Amino acid sequence: MNYAVSNTKEIALEQAIERRLCGASSEELAAGAAAETGPFRIGQPSDFDAPLALDRAKFWEFLETTQSKDLDKLKQHNPSDWQAKITGQLDKLIKSKGLLHVLKKGLPVDNAHFTLMYPAPLASSAQKVHDNFAANIWSVTRQVHQSLANPAESVDMVLFLNGLPIVTLELKNAWTHQTARYHGQKQYRERDASQTLLTFGRVLVHMTADTDEVWMATKLAGGATWFLPFNKGHNEGAGNPPNPDGHKTAYLWEEVFQPRSLAGIIQHFVLLEGKATDPLAKKTLIFPRYHQWDVVNQLVDSARSEGPGNKYLVQHSAGSGKSNSIAWTAHQLSSLYDAHGEKQFHSVIVVTDRTVLDDQLQDTIYQFEHTDGIVGRINRDEGEGSKSEKLAKALE
């Protein structure tokens, strides 16, 4: 009896999230409500390919709509197995390098190359960039049956980008003594992480949420799975502040899950740490915590609107990820443009007074792509000359 009550309430939360993302819930559409008006589309569980962890319908629709010429190339040379060739190469590349790689770098298949995510445009971007971003297909599917070993098992919600899963979400309800902190985390820890959707690197983050808190993990490892809070904080402590307009965790689907926010997180925050020679399983996938995402966005937005010359103070508690916050801010400032397309900053210098933090920051910043400039490490023990001399040379 308790399970039925809990399940009903979880479904109500699913409906609320789906309605906010899509403009209507599955049940409302089935009852004849107007079509989706939100930025997301409603996915069908039957379209999910569990062995490939792929929404086939949305994946092929995206490629046919946006890159039909490259598809035609493959169809001409592989008339009978062109789809299998694409999905086979996709599966192989994600297994070796992770989903983040194909989202950023695309998918090469024979003499064709497919973009799997169009990045969010800048204010000064050409209209084509805006049009491309609008062509992305964002979708959310409820009750995704991801397990071949246990077909009855399902994940409450999965967010997809062009058919590729980017976020899994398990929902709980504190009103029935089902919490994300305990029951949601426990559910993920007990899941079979060998099933494709749950393998490391196949999605960007696994989240569990109730009406009060959100927790996240980027790697499922049974009982050793490590969850971090994805909460705003309240009264200089944990948790979330009261929300007069709804659930305390509504920011998750009202802010974070919006397309521009998710695209920004993928482009500027999510990071796969490790040596280039390391296998995927040995690497670490970094997804920003809410306070990190929020403070970096505030700093970058202020720099964009106010220009250079201002001072800011950011207070970080111990263990809250200040190295990544600094690295993300530095990286985004280095590629920040004003409304006229001019760079706001020609150099970004990070100065620290702690050797350990300095080493962490250098390693973290060096993980990013540097298409806009050069990252120079200023260390006393590397090469000739003082740190000031090295700094002067780097600035030149």
Protein Blocks (a to p, Z undefined) as FASTA:
>chain_A
ZZmmmmmmmmmmmmmmmmmmnopafklmmnopacdfbfbdcddfklpcfklopafklmmm
mmmmmmmmmmmmmmmmmmmlmmmmmmmmmmmmmmmnojklmmmnopaehjbccdfbdcdd
dfkbcfklmmmmmmpccdddehiafbfklmmbccfbacdeehiafbdcddddfklopafk
lmmmmmmmmpcfkbmklpghkambdcdddfkbccddfbdehjllccdddbebeehighjd
ddfkbcfklmmmmmmmpmklmmmmmmmmocceddfklcfklpccddddfklmmmmmmmmm
mmmmnoghiacdddddehilpmmmmmmmmmmmmmcccfkopafbfbdcdddfbfklmmmm
mmmmmmpccfkbccddddfkgoeddfklmmmmmmZZ
